[in-house]
Amino acid sequence: MCVVEILNHRNDGTPFWNRLSITPVRNAAGEVTLVYGTLEPSSGTFRYVTAGHPSPVLLPAGGDPVAVPGAGLPIGMIDGAAYDEETLVLQPGDRMYLYTDGAIEALDGNEEEFGIDRLVSEFTRWRDLPLQQGLQHAVAAVRGWCEGRLRDDIPLLAVERLA
């Protein structure tokens, strides 16, 4: 059994929850970045492809965070581009986080990015809370970093394997 929660915040800071209904957004060049995957709840196997999007972060139960493999060009950048399928297995108690560049590229008053290390630190810090609360704390940290002046949205998706 798995639980999936998606917390997003609009540029104006308005939070909204979404459950597995993500619509890709094309940039000005018509490209789409994404992580596309399938999760088999009974085994915890997540098969996925990344396309110009940050790779997921795996937070094993009781362990240190792990950057998982994934690389690929945005969809639409090059005709006929090939994408490699990656696989990871979530064990009971493991959590996996997906996020967009809006979270890690949020800038503070000195134009310093929030960064992946701070984001992973937030995921780790709140690992013992329910997913929804942990995601809310992570978003609050990003918003606090940039003093509420978001230049992009910051959707976060978390998956926890319960059994």
ABEGO torsion letter per residue (X at the ends): XBBBBBBBBBAAGBBBBBBGBBBBBBBAAGBBBBBBBBBBAAAGBBBBBBBGBBBBBBBBBGBBBBBBBEBEBBBGABBGBBBBBBBBBBBBGBBBBBBBAAAAABBBAAGBBAEAAAAAAAAAAAAABBAAAAAAAAAAAAAAAAGGBBABBBBBBBBBBAX
